[in-house]
């Protein structure tokens, strides 16, 4: 895939490194002038409750004014109600974010692989578990009645997206693929248009990454996650000030394509939109050079801090385990807030 600068991007190009990316500790200090809000993004807790608690503690220490936390899916290892309750217990023990925007991930649908919590039984899937019960568990935990939702962090819109079907129940040849309804597409189109008219950047949170975006998504492992990728790309690609945060891959935020700009053919927006890898709370992966993955040795617990200014958005990659800033990118906004 050809790499181009932001100003030289053409339709269809994946713009990597389009903006200055520097280690966060080496970035020139801009102070808080023009700061609208700050918030945090994590993903893929997957039962790693100790690292989740550490991430919350680190966020409280480094970003005490954070207006919210977005969690980009894989909240639990399997989707059992008691696993959701364990996550809630960590939150209740604190420090607890002001607001939380939950996205659903594929691990929220893994109960059907188990005959009981201690007995893996994939051969007899779904082991009496209904699709509806999996969604009900997520809805109860997230305290809402549908998968997609909107909230605001300090006045900045945050939209969460997700699959509305677990496809194995509908097609035996499928598993974790993302299916989006007409209603969700219409809602997304409406909200993007609404906020564009109000000159606000839009933060979109989704578990599965879109193809040809951030680290790992040119691998065949992640290229077919969405059943309607072109339609979703077409909606997001119209808007210069959209920021899409995706998890799922667990790929390390040290990689150069942790942040990219994705230009979508057929849209008038030749600058593309921002796509950011969230990193992961639980374990890290890297490319094995043969289209697969290897586990990154050592402790791995990463996430993001997002600072929204009137004229720019600064995204910082954080190593919670090491207690250090890794890098950051500054993205100018097309219109001042």
C-alpha positions as CSV (number, residue, x, y, z in Angstrom):
1,X,0.0,0.0,0.0
2,X,1.4,3.4,-1.0
3,X,2.2,5.8,1.8
4,X,1.6,9.5,1.2
5,X,1.6,12.7,3.2
6,X,-1.7,14.1,4.4
7,X,-1.8,17.0,1.9
8,X,-0.8,14.8,-0.9
9,X,-3.3,12.0,-0.2
10,X,-5.6,10.9,-3.0
11,X,-8.8,8.8,-2.8
12,X,-8.0,5.3,-1.7
13,X,-4.6,6.0,-0.2
14,X,-3.9,4.9,3.3
15,X,-2.0,7.8,4.9
16,X,0.5,6.6,7.5
17,X,2.6,8.9,9.5
18,X,0.7,11.8,7.9
19,X,1.2,14.0,10.9
20,X,4.1,14.5,13.2
21,X,4.4,11.6,15.6
22,X,6.8,12.1,18.5
23,X,7.5,10.5,21.9
24,X,5.0,12.2,24.3
25,X,7.8,13.2,26.7
26,X,9.6,14.9,23.9
27,X,6.7,16.8,22.5
28,X,6.7,20.6,22.9
29,X,4.5,21.6,25.8
30,X,1.3,23.4,24.6
31,X,-0.1,23.9,28.1
32,X,-3.8,23.8,28.6
33,X,-4.6,26.8,26.4
34,X,-7.7,26.0,24.3
35,X,-8.2,22.7,26.0
36,X,-11.9,21.6,25.7
37,X,-11.7,18.2,27.4
38,X,-9.6,15.2,28.0
39,X,-10.6,11.6,28.2
40,X,-9.1,8.0,28.0
41,X,-9.6,5.0,25.8
42,X,-8.8,1.3,26.6
43,X,-9.8,-2.1,25.2
44,X,-9.6,-5.8,25.7
45,X,-9.7,-6.3,29.4
46,X,-10.7,-10.0,28.9
47,X,-10.6,-11.0,32.6
48,X,-7.2,-9.3,33.3
49,X,-8.7,-7.5,36.3
50,X,-5.4,-6.7,37.9
51,X,-4.1,-4.8,34.9
52,X,-7.5,-3.2,34.5
53,X,-7.3,-1.9,38.1
54,X,-3.7,-0.7,37.4
55,X,-4.9,1.1,34.3
56,X,-7.6,2.9,36.3
57,X,-5.1,3.9,38.9
58,X,-2.6,5.2,36.3
59,X,-5.4,7.2,34.5
60,X,-6.4,8.8,37.8
61,X,-2.8,9.8,38.5
62,X,-1.9,11.1,35.0
63,X,-5.2,12.5,33.9
64,X,-7.3,13.4,37.0
65,X,-9.5,15.8,35.0
66,X,-10.5,13.0,32.5
67,X,-14.1,13.5,31.5
68,X,-14.7,9.8,30.6
69,X,-13.4,6.4,29.7
70,X,-14.2,4.6,26.4
71,X,-13.8,0.8,26.5
72,X,-13.6,-0.6,23.0
73,X,-14.9,-4.1,23.7
74,X,-13.8,-7.5,25.0
75,X,-14.9,-6.3,28.5
76,X,-15.0,-9.9,29.7
77,X,-13.2,-13.1,28.7
78,X,-16.5,-15.0,27.7
79,X,-19.6,-12.9,28.5
80,X,-20.8,-14.6,31.6
81,X,-22.8,-12.4,34.0
82,X,-20.4,-13.1,36.8
83,X,-17.5,-11.9,34.6
84,X,-19.3,-8.6,34.0
85,X,-19.9,-8.4,37.8
86,X,-16.2,-8.8,38.4
87,X,-15.5,-5.8,36.1
88,X,-18.1,-3.8,37.9
89,X,-16.5,-4.7,41.3
90,X,-13.1,-3.3,40.1
91,X,-14.8,-0.1,39.0
92,X,-16.7,0.2,42.3
93,X,-13.4,-0.2,44.2
94,X,-12.2,2.8,42.3
95,X,-11.0,5.1,41.0
96,X,-14.1,5.2,38.9
97,X,-14.3,7.3,35.7
98,X,-16.8,10.1,35.5
99,X,-18.5,8.4,32.5
100,X,-17.9,5.2,30.7
101,X,-18.8,4.4,27.0
102,X,-18.9,0.6,26.5
103,X,-18.6,-1.0,23.1
104,X,-19.3,-4.7,22.7
105,X,-16.5,-7.1,21.5
106,X,-16.4,-10.7,20.2
107,X,-15.4,-12.1,23.7
108,X,-18.8,-11.0,25.0
109,X,-20.2,-13.9,22.9
110,X,-18.1,-16.8,24.0
111,X,-20.4,-18.4,26.6
112,X,-21.9,-20.8,24.0
113,X,-18.4,-22.4,23.7
114,X,-18.7,-23.7,27.3
115,X,-21.0,-26.3,28.8
116,X,-20.4,-24.6,32.1
117,X,-17.8,-22.0,33.2
118,X,-15.2,-24.8,33.8
119,X,-15.9,-27.0,30.8
120,X,-15.0,-26.0,27.3
121,X,-17.3,-27.7,24.8
122,X,-17.0,-26.2,21.4
123,X,-18.1,-29.4,19.7
124,X,-21.6,-29.0,21.2
125,X,-21.9,-25.2,20.6
126,X,-24.1,-23.4,21.6
127,X,-24.6,-25.6,24.7
128,X,-28.1,-24.2,25.3
129,X,-27.1,-20.6,25.3
130,X,-29.3,-18.3,23.2
131,X,-28.1,-15.3,21.2
132,X,-30.6,-13.1,22.9
133,X,-29.2,-13.9,26.4
134,X,-25.8,-12.7,25.3
135,X,-27.1,-9.4,24.3
136,X,-29.2,-9.1,27.4
137,X,-26.1,-9.6,29.6
138,X,-24.3,-6.8,27.8
139,X,-27.3,-4.5,27.9
140,X,-27.7,-5.0,31.6
141,X,-24.1,-4.3,32.2
142,X,-23.8,-1.2,29.9
143,X,-27.2,0.0,31.3
144,X,-28.8,0.6,27.9
145,X,-31.2,-1.2,25.5
146,X,-29.2,-1.3,22.3
147,X,-25.7,-1.9,21.0
148,X,-25.0,1.5,19.5
149,X,-25.1,4.6,21.6
150,X,-24.1,8.2,22.0
151,X,-22.7,10.0,25.0
152,X,-20.5,13.1,25.4
153,X,-17.2,13.6,27.2
154,X,-16.9,17.2,28.1
155,X,-19.2,18.2,25.3
156,X,-17.4,16.1,22.7
157,X,-19.6,13.4,21.1
158,X,-18.6,9.8,21.6
159,X,-20.4,7.2,19.4
160,X,-20.1,3.4,20.2
161,X,-20.7,0.9,17.4
162,X,-21.0,-2.9,17.4
163,X,-22.4,-6.0,15.9
164,X,-26.2,-6.6,16.4
165,X,-25.9,-10.3,15.6
166,X,-23.6,-13.0,16.7
167,X,-23.2,-14.5,13.2
168,X,-22.6,-18.1,14.2
169,X,-26.3,-18.3,15.1
170,X,-27.3,-17.2,11.6
171,X,-24.6,-18.9,9.4
172,X,-22.7,-21.9,10.6
173,X,-19.7,-20.9,8.5
174,X,-19.2,-17.7,10.4
175,X,-18.1,-16.8,13.9
176,X,-17.2,-13.3,15.1
177,X,-18.0,-11.2,12.0
178,X,-19.7,-7.8,12.6
179,X,-23.2,-7.3,11.3
180,X,-24.7,-3.8,11.4
181,X,-28.4,-3.1,10.9
182,X,-30.0,-0.5,8.6
183,X,-31.1,1.3,11.8
184,X,-27.5,1.5,13.1
185,X,-26.2,2.8,9.8
186,X,-28.9,5.4,9.5
187,X,-28.3,6.5,13.1
188,X,-24.5,6.8,12.5
189,X,-25.0,8.8,9.3
190,X,-27.4,11.1,11.1
191,X,-25.2,11.7,14.1
192,X,-22.1,12.3,12.0
193,X,-24.0,14.9,10.0
194,X,-25.5,16.5,13.1
195,X,-22.1,17.0,14.8
196,X,-20.4,18.1,11.6
197,X,-22.9,20.9,11.3
198,X,-22.0,21.9,14.9
199,X,-18.3,21.8,14.1
200,X,-17.4,19.2,16.6
201,X,-14.9,16.4,16.1
202,X,-16.6,13.0,16.6
203,X,-15.0,10.1,18.6
204,X,-16.2,6.7,17.3
205,X,-15.5,3.6,19.4
206,X,-15.6,0.1,17.9
207,X,-14.0,-3.2,18.9
208,X,-13.1,-4.6,15.5
209,X,-10.7,-2.6,13.3
210,X,-11.5,-1.7,9.7
211,X,-9.4,-3.2,6.9
212,X,-6.3,-1.4,5.8
213,X,-6.1,0.9,8.7
214,X,-4.0,0.5,11.9
215,X,-1.5,-2.2,12.9
216,X,-2.4,-5.7,11.8
217,X,-5.3,-4.8,9.6
218,X,-3.5,-5.7,6.4
219,X,-3.2,-9.2,7.7
220,X,-5.7,-11.7,6.5
221,X,-6.6,-12.4,10.1
222,X,-8.4,-9.1,10.5
223,X,-9.4,-8.2,6.9
224,X,-12.8,-9.9,7.0
225,X,-14.1,-8.8,10.5
226,X,-16.9,-6.7,9.0
227,X,-19.6,-8.0,6.7
228,X,-20.3,-4.5,5.4
229,X,-16.9,-2.7,5.6
230,X,-17.3,-0.5,2.5
231,X,-20.5,0.9,3.8
232,X,-19.1,1.8,7.2
233,X,-15.9,3.2,5.6
234,X,-18.1,5.3,3.2
235,X,-19.9,6.9,6.1
236,X,-16.8,7.6,8.2
237,X,-14.8,8.7,5.2
238,X,-16.9,11.7,4.4
239,X,-15.8,13.5,7.6
240,X,-12.4,15.0,8.1
241,X,-12.8,15.3,11.9
242,X,-13.8,11.8,12.7
243,X,-11.6,9.8,15.1
244,X,-12.1,6.0,15.0
245,X,-10.7,4.0,17.9
246,X,-10.5,0.2,17.5
247,X,-9.1,-2.6,19.6
248,X,-9.3,-6.4,19.1
249,X,-5.8,-6.9,17.6
250,X,-3.8,-6.4,20.8
251,X,-1.0,-5.1,18.7
252,X,1.7,-3.0,20.4
253,X,1.3,0.8,20.3
254,X,5.1,1.1,19.6
255,X,4.4,0.3,16.0
256,X,4.5,3.1,13.5
257,X,1.0,2.5,12.2
258,X,-0.7,2.8,15.6
259,X,-2.2,5.9,14.0
260,X,-3.2,6.4,10.4
261,X,-5.5,8.5,8.2
262,X,-7.8,6.5,6.0
263,X,-8.9,8.0,2.7
264,X,-12.0,6.4,1.3
265,X,-12.5,6.3,-2.5
266,X,-15.7,7.9,-3.7
267,X,-15.8,10.5,-1.0
268,X,-15.1,14.2,-1.4
269,X,-12.9,14.2,1.8
270,X,-9.4,13.7,0.3
271,X,-7.7,14.2,3.7
272,X,-9.4,11.1,5.1
273,X,-10.3,10.4,8.7
274,X,-8.2,9.4,11.8
275,X,-8.0,5.8,12.9
276,X,-6.2,4.9,16.1
277,X,-5.3,1.5,17.7
278,X,-6.3,1.4,21.3
279,X,-3.7,-1.1,22.4
280,X,-4.9,-3.6,25.0
281,X,-5.1,-4.2,28.7
282,X,-4.6,-8.0,28.3
283,X,-1.5,-9.3,26.5
284,X,0.1,-8.0,23.3
285,X,0.6,-9.5,19.9
286,X,2.9,-8.8,17.0
287,X,3.2,-10.0,13.4
288,X,5.1,-13.2,13.0
289,X,6.0,-12.3,9.4
290,X,3.9,-15.2,8.0
291,X,0.4,-13.7,8.2
292,X,-0.1,-14.8,11.8
293,X,0.7,-13.6,15.3
294,X,3.1,-14.2,18.2
295,X,2.6,-13.2,21.8
296,X,4.7,-10.3,23.0
297,X,6.7,-11.4,26.0
298,X,6.5,-9.5,29.3
299,X,3.7,-7.5,30.8
300,X,1.5,-5.6,28.5
301,X,-1.0,-3.0,29.5
302,X,-1.6,-0.1,27.1
303,X,-4.2,2.6,26.3
304,X,-4.7,6.2,25.2
305,X,-5.2,9.7,26.5
306,X,-7.1,12.0,24.2
307,X,-6.8,15.8,24.6
308,X,-9.3,17.8,22.6
309,X,-8.4,21.5,22.0
310,X,-10.3,24.1,20.0
311,X,-8.0,23.6,17.0
312,X,-6.5,20.2,17.3
313,X,-6.7,16.7,19.0
314,X,-3.7,15.2,20.7
315,X,-3.7,11.4,21.1
316,X,-1.1,10.0,23.5
317,X,-0.1,6.3,23.8
318,X,0.4,5.2,27.4
319,X,2.2,2.2,28.9
320,X,0.2,1.6,32.1
321,X,2.5,-1.2,33.2
322,X,5.7,0.8,32.8
323,X,4.1,4.1,33.9
324,X,5.5,6.0,30.9
325,X,4.3,7.9,27.8
326,X,5.2,6.1,24.6
327,X,4.4,8.6,21.8
328,X,1.8,11.1,20.7
329,X,0.2,12.5,17.5
330,X,-1.3,15.9,17.0
331,X,-4.1,16.2,14.5
332,X,-5.2,19.7,13.4
333,X,-9.0,20.1,13.2
334,X,-10.6,21.3,9.9
335,X,-12.8,23.7,11.8
336,X,-12.2,25.4,15.2
337,X,-14.5,24.2,17.9
